[in-house]
């Protein structure tokens, strides 16, 4: 399933935006230049190639995670501290933070980079879980 198909399945679309957990979100693909910048950032931090490929696939469909940062923003690696913590900070919606933990090799949702709300093997599993939760609770309308 594509990113757009997930949003179409779980979120209300109105005036060119999707409603996700009460927030308005647009889906805009990254440019080739932005994707190249992202790949260079990942190489600088030695991100595993399968994760780079997965994130490039996502960013080629949508250049941010819920409108937080674009894929070429160095802020993505603010929580990358070698052996202590190696997280790619994908974005936030209110207090919900979305990360990829390179130590545990899991995507996660939690408060301030924690994994309190769930861990996932793939980015799309995490995205679907979040969108589905909003749908089931009426927060995506």
Helices and strands as residue ranges (DSSP letters): H 3-10, E 12-14, E 17-20, E 23-25, H 32-44, H 49-59, G 74-77, E 87-93, E 96-101, E 106-111, E 118-120, H 123-136
